[in-house]
């Protein structure tokens, strides 16, 4: 089969590799559409993603729509021919975290398209991929392949908003206008937050946020930022979702959240520790919450899009064929006019 194989930093090749065979409990999927994620871009740019250093060439990709084409022995799950999206994080299913409904914290998780395992686990920028049957979530017949491939990043945003508790009527700030930040903006609005503000240093991303329904946008480097925040939120925002992964944005969040408010950390901040104002955390009773991957929200995410409560169509910027995967990866790095670049496989 054809696959996009990463051999090292900026060394992405369309290669012929063997079609994987599904083992017990696994299904073989014929991939339709795949989105390029920030982690894919990190692997491409640096040859690694934080502490995850590949020990061999491997296939990237974990945001996708596919068809079930066969199943391994002793497998129950979606019928052959079912079109699905996939939770790419395969938790063990047996540990305390999994049994308590927090499989996203499972220490034995195997992630598609990732060097978090040794050897790396091949992902979905290929004609076929195998996953465990229970990772699959059936898609409605009328939902496009592009929207199906958006369910994984949308699930990240949905889980983050749910981690904050009810946001209805809350004054919300999202820091970072990349795909996850914009998805979090859309999700917070859908759950009743008002006003919803987005901050980013890139003007094009602020303009995109306004087009997607942001009530206001902020330049975090503006000299009159404090005045703008007072006009929008009085003493500060009730909830801040930090989606940029930039240490200065996280530090600034503690100055912009109101006493008793909540900061939800979504963005990955790199391998180094980041100093935090612990006295503010204590004296102002700020709640600082982590949000990792998805929880168990894929089916809910599908329903929200299926019913039109959340519109993800504007986030799909461009679609490239697999043969142009290297060019598509370069295009995904544009910050001002691109949100999500996807690859059409079949």
Buried (B, 14 or more C-beta within 10 A) or exposed (E): BBBBBBBEEEEBEBBEBEEBEBEEBBBBBBBBBBBBBBBBBBBBEEBBBBEBEBEEBBBBBBBBBBBBBBBBEEBEBBEEEBBBBBBBBBBEEEBEBBEEEBBBBBEEBBBBBBBBBEEBBBBBBBBBBBBBBBBBBBBEEEBBBBBBBBBBBBBBBBBBBBBBEEBEEBBBBBBBBBBBBBBBBBBBBBBEBEBBBBBBBBEBBBBBBEEBBBBBBBBBEEEEBEEBBEEBBEBBBBBBBBBBBBBEBBBBBBEBBBEEBBBBBBBBBEEEEEEBEEEBBEEBEBBBBEBBBBBEBBEBBBEBBBEEEBBBEBBBBBBBEBEBBBEBBBBBEEBEEBBBBBBBBE
